[in-house]
Amino acid sequence: MILTDLHVHSVFCDGKNTPEEIVLSAIDKGLKTIGILAHSFVENDPEGTLSPEKTQEFISCVTALKDKYKDKINVLLGIEADYFSNIDLTPYDYVIGSVHYLSANGKIYLLDYSKDIFVDVVNKVFNGDYYSAAENYYENVSNVVEKTGADIIAHIDLITKFNENDNLFSTDNPRYINAYKKAIDKLVTYGKPFEINTGVIGRGHRSSPYPAKPVYDYIKSQGGKFILSSDAHSKEGITFEFSKWAKEFDLL
């Protein structure tokens, strides 16, 4: 039984519950360790990230919970550091590295906010070429550990969030496969675990976690390690379907 969840968001970014509500729910679920984090501040996306004004409050809040509940659960203070973010990482117990944007012409564009926005960006910025967008995305992903010092690599194939059943582009296309394999080949050299992220299922975007099975299989073939994460944005989502996917991906 997996008793740790290190990817849970609170009201300090785009989550629904306070850090204390998250801790209490984790205790009720019998967890030994809960990691509470926030999306690192990105100027182009202030609504969904941890603002500079709220940063110290977040750190102080979670730090206080560590002491308050130390006899019941191990509380960790984390940060989900985006490739396009530049913040001080020293206050945090651990870093999850991620990429939530596409980049072109010196600008960044939202990748995972909504399907309509994603399609619009690909059409306007990449001339409708989803494989060009994927190559752009995975190039940035390949450098996420180097840029953020990540301890864990988040949702590596986030670009497929709105591509259930390949409704936008084929994940069997050689350009797509080459793009993710090139990123994985670099990332595995750091020895950091890749998330098996179940939150995308709970929020109704996919029927299986990140990464997709072919991506998982390639990571495993290259000696990559894995960790289950819920990427929960509410207390109900903590450890979402961990038992099911731990069996599926041989993590038990």
C-alpha positions as CSV (number, residue, x, y, z in Angstrom):
1,M,0.0,0.0,0.0
2,I,1.4,3.4,-1.0
3,L,1.1,5.8,1.9
4,T,2.8,8.9,0.4
5,D,1.4,11.6,-1.9
6,L,3.8,14.4,-2.8
7,H,1.7,16.3,-5.4
8,V,-1.2,18.1,-3.8
9,H,-2.3,21.7,-4.5
10,S,-4.1,24.1,-2.1
11,V,-5.9,27.4,-2.2
12,F,-2.5,29.1,-2.5
13,C,-2.5,28.4,-6.2
14,D,-5.3,26.6,-8.1
15,G,-6.5,24.1,-5.4
16,K,-9.8,24.1,-3.6
17,N,-8.8,23.3,0.0
18,T,-6.5,24.9,2.6
19,P,-3.3,23.2,3.5
20,E,-4.7,22.2,6.9
21,E,-7.8,20.6,5.3
22,I,-5.4,18.6,3.0
23,V,-3.3,17.4,6.0
24,L,-6.4,16.3,7.9
25,S,-7.7,14.4,4.9
26,A,-4.4,12.7,4.5
27,I,-4.4,11.6,8.1
28,D,-8.0,10.2,7.6
29,K,-6.7,8.3,4.6
30,G,-3.9,6.8,6.7
31,L,-1.0,8.4,4.9
32,K,2.4,8.6,6.5
33,T,3.6,11.5,4.3
34,I,1.8,14.3,2.5
35,G,3.5,16.9,0.3
36,I,1.7,20.2,-0.2
37,L,3.0,22.4,-3.0
38,A,2.1,25.3,-5.2
39,H,2.7,26.2,-8.8
40,S,5.7,28.5,-8.9
41,F,5.0,32.0,-10.0
42,V,5.0,32.7,-13.8
43,E,4.3,36.3,-14.9
44,N,2.2,35.3,-17.8
45,D,0.0,33.1,-15.6
46,P,-0.6,34.9,-12.3
47,E,-4.0,33.4,-11.5
48,G,-2.9,29.8,-11.4
49,T,0.5,30.2,-9.7
50,L,1.8,31.2,-6.3
51,S,2.1,35.0,-6.2
52,P,5.2,36.7,-4.7
53,E,2.9,38.3,-2.2
54,K,1.5,35.0,-1.0
55,T,4.8,33.0,-1.0
56,Q,5.9,33.6,2.5
57,E,2.4,33.0,3.8
58,F,2.3,29.7,2.1
59,I,5.7,28.7,3.4
60,S,4.8,29.7,7.0
61,C,1.4,28.0,6.8
62,V,2.8,24.6,5.7
63,T,5.8,24.9,8.1
64,A,3.4,25.4,11.0
65,L,1.4,22.3,10.0
66,K,4.6,20.3,10.1
67,D,4.9,20.9,13.8
68,K,1.2,20.8,14.6
69,Y,0.7,17.4,13.2
70,K,4.2,15.9,13.6
71,D,2.9,13.1,15.8
72,K,0.3,12.0,13.1
73,I,1.9,12.6,9.7
74,N,5.0,13.8,8.0
75,V,4.2,17.1,6.2
76,L,6.5,18.3,3.5
77,L,6.7,21.7,1.9
78,G,7.1,21.5,-1.9
79,I,7.0,23.6,-5.0
80,E,6.1,22.7,-8.5
81,A,8.7,24.7,-10.3
82,D,7.9,25.4,-14.0
83,Y,10.7,25.6,-16.6
84,F,9.5,29.2,-17.3
85,S,9.7,30.3,-13.7
86,N,12.5,32.0,-11.8
87,I,12.1,31.8,-8.1
88,D,14.1,31.0,-4.9
89,L,13.8,27.3,-4.4
90,T,15.8,27.1,-1.1
91,P,12.8,27.3,1.3
92,Y,11.3,24.0,0.0
93,D,11.8,20.4,1.0
94,Y,11.5,19.2,-2.6
95,V,10.9,20.4,-6.1
96,I,8.7,18.9,-8.8
97,G,9.8,20.1,-12.2
98,S,7.2,20.7,-14.9
99,V,6.4,22.5,-18.2
100,H,3.0,24.0,-18.6
101,Y,3.6,26.3,-21.6
102,L,4.7,26.3,-25.2
103,S,7.3,28.8,-26.3
104,A,7.9,30.7,-29.5
105,N,9.2,34.1,-30.6
106,G,10.2,35.0,-27.1
107,K,6.8,34.4,-25.7
108,I,5.1,31.6,-23.8
109,Y,1.6,30.2,-24.4
110,L,-0.7,28.2,-22.1
111,L,-0.6,24.5,-22.8
112,D,-3.1,22.9,-20.5
113,Y,-5.7,25.4,-19.5
114,S,-8.4,24.3,-21.9
115,K,-8.7,22.4,-25.2
116,D,-9.9,25.5,-27.1
117,I,-6.9,27.5,-25.9
118,F,-4.5,24.7,-26.8
119,V,-5.9,24.2,-30.3
120,D,-5.9,28.0,-30.9
121,V,-2.2,28.3,-29.8
122,V,-1.2,25.4,-32.1
123,N,-3.1,26.9,-35.0
124,K,-1.8,30.5,-34.5
125,V,1.7,29.9,-33.3
126,F,2.6,26.5,-34.9
127,N,0.6,26.8,-38.1
128,G,-1.6,23.9,-37.0
129,D,1.3,21.5,-36.8
130,Y,0.9,19.5,-33.6
131,Y,4.2,17.7,-34.0
132,S,6.0,21.0,-34.2
133,A,4.3,22.0,-30.9
134,A,5.2,18.6,-29.4
135,E,8.9,19.0,-30.4
136,N,8.8,22.5,-28.8
137,Y,7.3,21.1,-25.7
138,Y,9.6,18.1,-25.3
139,E,12.7,20.2,-25.9
140,N,11.8,22.3,-22.9
141,V,10.9,19.2,-20.9
142,S,14.3,17.7,-21.6
143,N,15.9,20.6,-19.8
144,V,13.5,20.8,-16.8
145,V,15.8,19.1,-14.3
146,E,18.7,21.2,-15.4
147,K,16.6,24.4,-15.1
148,T,14.7,23.7,-11.9
149,G,16.9,21.2,-10.0
150,A,13.8,19.0,-9.8
151,D,13.6,16.0,-7.5
152,I,10.6,14.6,-9.4
153,I,9.7,15.0,-13.1
154,A,6.0,16.0,-13.4
155,H,3.5,14.7,-16.0
156,I,6.0,14.3,-18.8
157,D,3.4,14.0,-21.6
158,L,1.2,16.9,-20.5
159,I,0.8,17.9,-24.1
160,T,-1.6,15.0,-24.6
161,K,-4.0,16.3,-21.9
162,F,-6.7,17.1,-24.5
163,N,-5.7,14.3,-26.9
164,E,-7.7,11.4,-25.6
165,N,-8.0,8.7,-28.3
166,D,-5.7,10.8,-30.4
167,N,-8.5,13.1,-31.3
168,L,-6.1,16.0,-32.2
169,F,-2.9,14.2,-33.3
170,S,-1.5,10.7,-33.5
171,T,0.8,9.7,-30.7
172,D,2.1,6.9,-33.1
173,N,3.5,9.5,-35.4
174,P,7.3,9.1,-35.7
175,R,7.9,12.8,-35.0
176,Y,5.9,12.6,-31.8
177,I,7.7,9.4,-30.7
178,N,11.1,10.8,-31.5
179,A,10.4,14.0,-29.5
180,Y,9.5,12.3,-26.3
181,K,12.3,9.7,-26.6
182,K,14.9,12.4,-27.1
183,A,13.6,14.1,-23.9
184,I,13.6,10.9,-21.9
185,D,17.1,9.9,-23.1
186,K,18.4,13.1,-21.4
187,L,16.2,13.0,-18.4
188,V,17.0,9.5,-17.3
189,T,20.6,10.5,-16.9
190,Y,19.7,12.5,-13.8
191,G,18.3,9.6,-12.0
192,K,15.1,11.4,-10.9
193,P,11.8,9.6,-10.7
194,F,9.0,10.3,-13.2
195,E,5.5,10.9,-12.0
196,I,2.7,8.4,-12.7
197,N,0.1,11.2,-12.4
198,T,-3.5,10.1,-11.7
199,G,-5.0,13.5,-11.4
200,V,-5.8,13.9,-15.0
201,I,-8.2,11.0,-14.7
202,G,-10.0,12.4,-11.7
203,R,-10.5,15.7,-13.5
204,G,-12.0,13.9,-16.5
205,H,-9.4,14.6,-19.2
206,R,-8.0,11.1,-19.7
207,S,-8.8,7.6,-19.0
208,S,-5.3,6.7,-18.0
209,P,-2.5,8.5,-16.1
210,Y,0.5,10.5,-17.4
211,P,2.6,9.1,-18.9
212,A,0.8,7.1,-21.5
213,K,1.8,3.4,-21.6
214,P,4.2,3.6,-24.6
215,V,5.9,6.6,-22.9
216,Y,6.1,4.7,-19.6
217,D,7.4,1.6,-21.3
218,Y,10.2,3.6,-22.9
219,I,11.2,5.3,-19.7
220,K,11.3,1.9,-18.0
221,S,13.4,0.4,-20.8
222,Q,15.9,3.2,-20.3
223,G,16.2,2.5,-16.6
224,G,13.9,5.3,-15.4
225,K,12.3,5.3,-12.0
226,F,8.7,6.2,-11.1
227,I,6.6,7.6,-8.3
228,L,2.8,7.8,-7.9
229,S,1.4,11.3,-7.6
230,S,-2.3,12.4,-7.5
231,D,-1.7,16.0,-8.6
232,A,-4.8,16.6,-6.5
233,H,-6.5,20.0,-6.5
234,S,-8.9,19.0,-3.7
235,K,-8.7,16.9,-0.6
236,E,-10.9,14.2,-2.2
237,G,-8.3,13.7,-4.9
238,I,-5.5,12.7,-2.6
239,T,-4.1,9.2,-3.6
240,F,-6.7,9.0,-6.4
241,E,-6.7,5.4,-7.9
242,F,-3.2,4.7,-6.5
243,S,-3.9,1.0,-5.9
244,K,-5.3,0.5,-9.4
245,W,-2.4,2.1,-11.2
246,A,0.3,0.8,-8.8
247,K,-0.7,-2.7,-10.0
248,E,-0.9,-1.6,-13.6
249,F,2.6,-0.2,-13.6
250,D,4.2,-2.8,-11.3
251,L,4.8,-0.4,-8.4
252,L,3.7,-2.6,-5.6
